[in-house]
Amino acid sequence: MIKINLENDKIILLKYGEKAWEKLNEINLKRANILSYTVAFVTFILLLIDYIHMKQGLWMSTPGYILLFYTHLVQEIGALFFILSYLIFKAKINSSKDLSLLYVYSFILFLINICAFTSGWADQFIHGEISVYIMSCTVFAVFFYLKPKYFILFYVQSFINFLIYITMTQDNLQILQAHYVNSTLSVILSMIIAITVSKMMERDTIYKYNLEEIVNERTTKLKESLETVQRLERLNLVGKMAATVGHEVRNPLTAIKGFLQLMKGKQSEPEHIEYFDIMISEIDRANSIITKFLSISRNKATIMNRGNLKEVVSSILPLIEADAIYRNMKLIADLNEVPDILLNEQEINQLVLNLARNGIEAMEAGGCLTIKIDQRNDKVILTVSDEGPGIEQDILDKLGTPFFSTKETGTGLGLVVCNSIAERHNAEMKIKSSSEGASFEVYFKITSPKEFEEVISAEWN
């Protein structure tokens, strides 16, 4: 049997458990049918023995034999009833889960209770033993596979009946106490065996009939984990590069830009001025890339304060709206009231602006950008949606990878920064795409009063 950790074991049992029990119930039905024939045959032999006892005069000397005969007669009639019921309603019982369970459970209840009566009542008038009931408990423990609650129900119910019978029939106190102890230990041991065997069979059945699906699911999760590790390694590489060269490159670029602006002011020819403008804009672009690098490589803990996502987003809506109007687009803001959370306002501004800019750049003129804030259960959700052509699946899988961009002048760092900000806020970002556009959703966990108190306490300390 495949070894798995307890958490994965629980997940697999929850997902495939019911299918496994359907298979085990089919086995139970076949075994109940076989056992009904066996019981009918064995009981017929016992009835012949009872007849011999009658001829020998044992019925007159020991009245318990008469009671044992009637017990065997009821047992034989019951076994025949189950045999005939299955033969007549075979198609319905096999096709209906409820009917098959009813058949199996009724058969078990009948047989274990008739055995409890045999040992607890009839046998006490003959030899005073309880072997029939103990043997029946053991047989059911290894012969049928049931959920623990049903085993407990059947054993406890029959054991209570057995205790009532034996208490009423056995006069010898020492024998009675011995029967109490032996029957209790037998029932407990049988329950443990029954539940253990059934659990093992459930797991074995799950792997027997769902192994390929489980392996494929595990392989998919392993690939996703590997991709996550690779992404984190790339982010770590970007961070190290940024920390190493970011500041060192920015200083000389600032000096170069200053001298270019100085030299531009001394130029009189428009052509030369245009060249200086191009060089200055490229330096600004390089500075922008370095800023993103430094944002990714931030080693200092982000300072979180109590804030409201709706208020933060509202403060930068004019900037986004101006950009949308400039490109002949519309902006719809659906900002609902939401609880306060722990956030860093500057980083949230950057997150929203990056997502909004991506949405605007993905649309043609006349498109509509929607920014929505709402609450679902214990999450505050920021959604930025566009009406662009959507994102193809192969591109969607690569989004958030450092340096990967579909834009000609893109750096491939915008979504990397967004993911980094989301992670620092303990939030989760999801991307949805269709032919009608793309949607970026960021799920922020609602902060509890205790967490707010801890932040305030940390600030005072």
Salt bridges, closest charged atoms under 4 A:
ASP9 OD2 - ARG203 NE 3.07
GLU18 OE1 - LYS97 NZ 3.97
GLU18 OE2 - LYS147 NZ 3.21
ASP50 OD2 - HIS72 ND1 2.66
ASP123 OD1 - HIS127 NE2 3.76
GLU202 OE1 - LYS199 NZ 3.91
GLU217 OE1 - LYS15 NZ 2.92
GLU217 OE2 - LYS221 NZ 3.49
GLU269 OE1 - HIS272 NE2 3.75
ASP277 OD1 - LYS264 NZ 2.59
ASP284 OD1 - LYS257 NZ 2.69
ASP323 OD1 - ARG327 NE 3.18
GLU337 OE2 - LYS310 NZ 2.62
ASP340 OD2 - ARG306 NE 3.19
GLU347 OE2 - ARG298 NH1 2.14
GLU347 OE2 - ARG424 NH2 3.01
GLU347 OE1 - HIS425 ND1 3.88
GLU361 OE1 - LYS407 NZ 2.53
ASP374 OD2 - LYS372 NZ 3.93
ASP374 OD2 - ARG376 NE 3.81
GLU423 OE2 - ARG231 NH2 3.49
GLU441 OE1 - LYS432 NZ 3.56
